[in-house]
């Protein structure tokens, strides 16, 4: 019984850990997908934080190619020279540093940006409505590359489908062995009861 309880407990712990891992990921992905459909002109985010994958080395060494950076929602009026912002350029997310703030022809501020590793400033100035937020230093090295791989068919099979399949197979095996042992224990108990009953009846017969 103790071994059975240990295995069931282990199964429950692993199942709980997988739920803790996958449920938040699924919920966050759903929120990001819904936000991307509701606001196609903006990077999807959760609670004012937008993840962005860095695809170039224009901000090295502060930000490396393949990093996942976290962009925080901000009021554009508060942006200053030296801030690192993320903006959309023809649908692509660019994370560069503000080197100057000027007034556009419409009288609204325009932001001149440049990658730390680039020799020249960006060709076009950035309007306030292009800005997705400010980078405050939060990043996870290399995670962007991993996420890009996970979006491929091979990545989804290796990191999502296969682990879930292995867990279900393992769980089914644990349940099968537990049920089999329980059936054996029940059969042994029934055999013991039958033996005791037969012994009792034999005793009564001997007394007579």
C-alpha positions, 0 to 999 in steps of 0.5 A: 500500500505504501508503494502504491501511495508513493507512486500515486503521489509522485504522479500527482506531483508531476501532473501538478508541476506540468499544469503549473508549467503549461497552463500559464503558458497557454493562458498567456499565449491565448491573451497574446493571440487575442490582443494581436487580433484586437490590435493588429497595429501593436505588439501583443502584451500582458499587463502592460508588458510586451515581449519582443524577440531581437533579430539583429545585433544592432544593440550589442552589447546591451542586447544580443541577437536572439534575446527576448526583451520585455517592453514596458508601456509608457507615455511618449511625452516622458521619453528622453534622449538615452531611453531605449524604445521599441517601435514598429517599422513596416510591421517589424519591431525595432528596439533602438536608443533615442539620440534626439527629439525634434518637432515634426512638420505637424508640430508633434515630437519625432524621435531620432533613434540609433542602434548602439552598434550602428555607425549611423542613426536610423533613416527615418524618425519615429512618430509617437504612434509607432512607439510600443514602449520602453525597454528597462533592461529586462531580457532573457538571453537566447530565449528569443531563438528558442521561442522562434524554434518552438513556433516551427512544426519541429519545435512544437512536436519536440517541446509541446506535443512529445512531452505531453504524449510521454506524460499521458503514456507514463500516467496511463502506465502508472494507473495500469500497474496500480489497478493491477496491483490493487486487483492482485491485493483484492484477490489475495484478500478474498482468498484469505477470507475464503480460507478463514471461512473454510477453516471456521467451517471445518472447525465447526464440523470437527466439533460436531 
